[in-house]
């Protein structure tokens, strides 16, 4: 089955700096890669996603890149703000049904 | 106000007791899911259901059971056979789709279960 590795497990940045979270996946058939943000005491919420036929996608201060050859994808957050502090999960979907495999999460702390 | 509700937010049980976690959605979604979240391990799929009266095991189904008698409801029972039940449990739902297309999963706020 699919295996998703996520790094780093914790990340501290100064407000205004950029943050990068990296994930690798094992199944070359994976074709969809969502990123979720989980705030303390809440369920995860989708923030951005990318499909395997696209190399990069941006939405305001967040962007995701995908390298299918190397089987890795990354989340980039620019001009970080304190409200960006949360746990971020990457995930990968393979196969013909709704199952996704999640990474282990990155706790991002933005220091004011 | 549409969404997914999970109750209670915190749940305490004695070892050896079965406990049922509630999940209700009013998003008219066909598919529903249960995940377990442990520190440092991300989200792991317990069970999922694509349609009423049908469900499949996920990656860690042992010690858990589910039912899907209504479209809106997908309760999870943590049985005494689950060896390490203390965890944060998340329910999610999505539009059902076929083939390789993926529909966003919407998560509830979670239930933290502590077995004493």
Interface residues (C-beta under 8 A of the other chain):
Chain A: X1 X4 X6 X9 X31 X32 X34 X36 X41 X42 X43 X44 X45 X46 X49 X89 X93 X95 X96 X97 X98 X99 X100 X102 X103 X104 X105
Chain B: X4 X31 X33 X40 X41 X42 X43 X44 X45 X48 X50 X58 X59 X90 X92 X94 X96 X97 X98 X99 X100 X102 X103 X104 X105 X107 X108 X109 X110
